[in-house]
Amino acid sequence: MTFKICGIQFEITFLFVAILTYIISLKAPANVLVTVISSLLHEMGHLSVMLLEGNKPKIVKFELVGMNIIRQESFKISAKREIAISLGGPIMNFIIVIISCIFLCFYENYIVMTCACINLILMTFNLLPIKTLDGGAVLFFLLSQYYEAQTCRKILKITSILFISIIYLCAIYVFIVSGYNFSLIIIAIFLTISMFQNNDYWNKVYFVVKYYE
């Protein structure tokens, strides 16, 4: 399904609809559906900042793993803009946490409490200084103001390895305690694999940022 809103092309893939329908049809626990919705709102946070910056994306795709924002070739880029866009997702999660907590002050509700907890976890996790996460992007663009591209990449790689190692330790602890929960191990493996992909991306972004500034 493809449609346009305010000049932005939106594409909803079959796999996205299928997985969402599957979750709803199974009457999955509330935390699963809340996680999916919160993840999408996280991406909407990034999109909102882009629009506020006057940078309309080319395509917004709803795929199996979530929302994929494809930028225009003429997308205006700078360190400050990239930091703002990277923080857009976590800020959206933070706003949801605040609204949920205000609601909980007047009325206790399990789903709202779950929403607050999940968004707090999403915000904190995405702010970790790991290459493929929002926190990694923020760290890289902050460093780009003072160091060369190679130095920025080395520092980001060191912090990524450090924090991924901590995630592995937490994942092993959770698995031992629960006896079955290995979801954190999968996340750690995914982060490890993605950390060694697109090695040239950060160099390209660095030089584009320097050019526009």
Secondary structure, 3 states (H helix, E strand, C coil): CEEEECCEEEEECHHHHHHHHHHHHCCCCHHHHHHHHHHHHHHHHHHHHHHHCCCCCCEEEEECCEEEEECCCCCCCCHHHHHHHHHHHHHHHHHHHHHHHHHHHHCCCHHHHHHHHHHHHHHHHHCCCCCCCHHHHHHHHHHCCCCCHHHHHHHHHHHHHHHHHHHHHHHHHHHHHHCCCCHHHHHHHHHHHHHCCCCCHHHHHHHHHHHHC
